[in-house]
């Protein structure tokens, strides 16, 4: 870019890194909004959280593992399917907000921290309609009993499409932990410092062996 020529080093490198970061954020936001519109849900991508010990065992093991990245679609509560019998794992896997637990997220529109309910990924084991409203009971495939709460159909964020990318979300889960954030920040800082150092290094003068000969 022509306007970058007005900057010296290391300012030029910092501006280039800033532009790359800005482009990455814009591409991510456009992709997220496009997926949300296509799949009809505010959360088209969900990551299976680490919720048991050892870390690779989750409440949805063996169907889903920690760090699995899931593709979610919006669904009409009337179209949801529950398991056909006790112990069967053929009901829809849905995403819904936890009735008790929340976490902090930064709201860029209002420029403040807000409480956001944690999301649960569990299977429907029972479904019924009362007063024109759909109600659901859910259970993790690895859990011995049902969840101790009932979910209204209009609370469902979406249904798992069956598509997943194993372990892809572990880096995002690491970013939610203090130690993980520190490791990521240190790694990014080292990359930036290396780029700045590389951009400020003066090239070595050519040696007689490397000077090209001029052939007339």
C-alpha positions as CSV (number, residue, x, y, z in Angstrom):
1,X,0.0,0.0,0.0
2,X,1.3,3.4,-1.0
3,X,0.4,5.2,2.3
4,X,2.6,2.7,4.2
5,X,5.7,4.1,2.6
6,X,5.4,7.3,4.7
7,X,6.1,5.2,7.8
8,X,9.5,4.1,8.9
9,X,10.4,1.0,10.8
10,X,9.2,-0.4,13.2
11,X,6.1,1.8,12.8
12,X,5.3,0.3,9.4
13,X,5.4,-3.2,10.8
14,X,3.0,-2.2,13.6
15,X,0.6,-0.6,11.2
16,X,0.7,-3.7,8.9
17,X,0.0,-6.0,11.9
18,X,-2.9,-3.7,13.0
19,X,-4.4,-3.8,9.5
20,X,-4.1,-7.6,9.4
21,X,-5.8,-7.9,12.8
22,X,-8.6,-5.5,11.7
23,X,-9.2,-7.5,8.5
24,X,-9.3,-10.7,10.4
25,X,-11.9,-9.3,12.8
26,X,-14.0,-8.0,9.9
27,X,-13.9,-11.3,8.0
28,X,-14.9,-13.1,11.2
29,X,-17.8,-10.8,11.8
30,X,-19.0,-11.1,8.2
31,X,-18.7,-14.9,8.3
32,X,-20.5,-15.1,11.6
33,X,-23.4,-12.9,10.5
34,X,-23.7,-14.8,7.2
35,X,-23.8,-18.1,9.0
36,X,-26.3,-16.8,11.5
37,X,-28.6,-15.7,8.7
38,X,-28.2,-18.9,6.8
39,X,-28.7,-21.2,9.8
40,X,-31.3,-19.0,11.4
41,X,-29.7,-18.8,14.8
42,X,-27.6,-16.3,16.8
43,X,-25.1,-19.1,17.6
44,X,-24.3,-20.9,14.4
45,X,-21.0,-22.3,15.9
46,X,-20.7,-23.7,19.4
47,X,-17.8,-25.2,21.2
48,X,-18.2,-28.2,23.6
49,X,-16.8,-27.0,27.0
50,X,-14.6,-28.8,29.4
51,X,-17.1,-29.7,32.2
52,X,-15.7,-32.9,33.8
53,X,-12.5,-34.6,34.9
54,X,-10.4,-35.7,33.1
55,X,-10.6,-32.8,30.7
56,X,-11.3,-34.9,27.6
57,X,-14.5,-36.4,29.1
58,X,-17.6,-34.3,28.8
59,X,-21.3,-34.8,29.7
60,X,-21.8,-35.7,26.1
61,X,-19.1,-38.3,25.8
62,X,-18.7,-40.3,23.5
63,X,-20.9,-38.4,21.1
64,X,-19.1,-35.1,21.7
65,X,-15.7,-34.3,23.2
66,X,-14.1,-31.3,24.8
67,X,-13.2,-28.7,22.2
68,X,-15.4,-30.1,19.5
69,X,-16.7,-27.3,17.2
70,X,-20.3,-27.8,16.3
71,X,-22.5,-26.3,13.6
72,X,-25.9,-25.4,14.9
73,X,-29.1,-24.6,13.1
74,X,-32.3,-22.8,14.2
75,X,-35.3,-25.0,14.6
76,X,-39.0,-24.8,15.3
77,X,-39.7,-26.4,18.7
78,X,-42.5,-28.4,17.1
79,X,-39.9,-30.1,14.9
80,X,-37.7,-31.2,17.8
81,X,-37.4,-35.0,18.4
82,X,-36.9,-36.7,21.7
83,X,-35.3,-40.1,22.4
84,X,-37.6,-43.0,21.6
85,X,-37.0,-44.9,24.8
86,X,-35.1,-44.8,28.1
87,X,-31.4,-45.1,27.4
88,X,-31.7,-44.5,23.7
89,X,-29.5,-41.8,22.2
90,X,-31.6,-40.9,19.1
91,X,-33.1,-37.7,20.2
92,X,-32.0,-34.3,18.9
93,X,-29.0,-32.7,20.4
94,X,-29.8,-29.1,21.2
95,X,-28.1,-26.0,22.6
96,X,-29.9,-23.9,25.3
97,X,-28.9,-21.4,27.9
98,X,-28.1,-22.6,31.4
99,X,-30.8,-21.5,33.8
100,X,-28.3,-20.7,36.6
101,X,-24.8,-20.1,35.4
102,X,-23.6,-17.0,33.5
103,X,-20.3,-15.5,32.4
104,X,-19.0,-12.1,31.5
105,X,-18.7,-10.9,27.9
106,X,-17.8,-7.5,26.5
107,X,-20.7,-5.8,24.7
108,X,-19.1,-3.7,21.9
109,X,-22.4,-2.0,21.1
110,X,-23.0,-0.7,24.6
111,X,-19.3,-0.7,25.5
112,X,-19.6,-2.5,28.8
113,X,-19.4,-6.0,30.4
114,X,-22.6,-7.9,30.5
115,X,-23.8,-11.2,32.0
116,X,-24.4,-13.9,29.4
117,X,-25.9,-17.3,30.2
118,X,-23.6,-20.3,29.7
119,X,-24.7,-22.6,26.9
120,X,-25.4,-26.3,27.4
121,X,-25.3,-29.0,24.6
122,X,-27.5,-31.9,25.7
123,X,-29.8,-34.4,24.1
124,X,-33.6,-34.3,24.3
125,X,-35.0,-37.3,26.2
126,X,-38.6,-36.1,26.7
127,X,-40.9,-33.7,25.0
128,X,-44.5,-32.6,25.6
129,X,-46.9,-29.8,24.8
130,X,-48.9,-27.9,27.4
131,X,-51.0,-24.8,26.7
132,X,-49.7,-24.4,23.2
133,X,-46.1,-24.4,24.5
134,X,-43.4,-27.1,24.0
135,X,-41.4,-28.3,27.0
136,X,-38.3,-30.4,27.0
137,X,-36.3,-32.6,29.3
138,X,-32.6,-33.1,28.5
139,X,-29.7,-35.3,29.5
140,X,-26.0,-35.6,28.7
141,X,-25.1,-38.9,27.0
142,X,-22.5,-39.5,29.6
143,X,-24.6,-38.5,32.6
144,X,-26.5,-41.1,34.7
145,X,-29.6,-38.9,35.1
146,X,-31.6,-36.1,33.4
147,X,-30.9,-32.5,33.9
148,X,-32.7,-31.1,37.0
149,X,-34.7,-28.5,35.1
150,X,-37.2,-28.2,32.2
151,X,-36.5,-26.2,29.1
152,X,-39.2,-24.3,27.2
153,X,-39.1,-24.8,23.5
154,X,-38.7,-21.0,22.8
155,X,-35.5,-21.1,24.9
156,X,-33.7,-23.4,22.5
157,X,-30.8,-21.7,20.7
158,X,-30.5,-24.3,18.0
159,X,-30.1,-27.9,17.1
160,X,-26.9,-29.7,16.3
161,X,-26.7,-30.4,12.5
162,X,-24.4,-33.4,13.1
163,X,-21.4,-31.6,11.7
164,X,-18.4,-31.1,14.0
165,X,-14.7,-30.4,13.8
166,X,-13.0,-32.3,16.7
167,X,-10.7,-30.4,19.0
168,X,-10.8,-27.3,16.9
169,X,-12.2,-25.2,19.8
170,X,-9.6,-26.0,22.4
171,X,-7.6,-22.8,21.6
172,X,-10.8,-20.8,22.4
173,X,-11.4,-22.7,25.6
174,X,-7.8,-22.1,26.6
175,X,-8.4,-18.3,26.1
176,X,-11.2,-18.5,28.8
177,X,-8.7,-19.7,31.4
178,X,-6.3,-17.3,33.1
179,X,-3.2,-19.4,32.4
180,X,-4.3,-20.1,28.9
181,X,-4.8,-16.3,28.2
182,X,-1.3,-15.6,29.6
183,X,0.2,-18.2,27.3
184,X,-1.6,-16.9,24.2
185,X,-0.7,-13.3,25.1
186,X,3.0,-14.2,25.6
187,X,3.0,-16.1,22.3
188,X,1.4,-13.2,20.4
189,X,3.8,-10.7,22.0
190,X,6.8,-12.8,21.0
191,X,5.5,-13.0,17.4
192,X,5.1,-9.2,17.3
193,X,8.5,-8.5,18.8
194,X,10.1,-10.9,16.3
195,X,8.4,-9.1,13.4
196,X,9.6,-5.7,14.7
197,X,13.1,-7.1,15.2
198,X,13.2,-8.6,11.7
199,X,11.9,-5.4,10.1
200,X,14.6,-3.2,11.8
201,X,17.5,-5.4,11.0
202,X,19.8,-3.8,8.4
203,X,20.6,-6.0,5.4
204,X,24.2,-7.2,5.2
205,X,26.3,-5.5,2.5
206,X,27.0,-7.8,-0.5
207,X,30.3,-9.6,-0.5
208,X,32.5,-9.9,-3.6
209,X,31.2,-13.4,-4.1
210,X,27.6,-12.3,-4.2
211,X,28.0,-9.2,-6.5
212,X,26.6,-10.2,-9.9
213,X,29.0,-9.8,-12.8
214,X,28.0,-7.5,-15.6
215,X,28.3,-9.2,-19.0
216,X,28.6,-6.8,-22.0
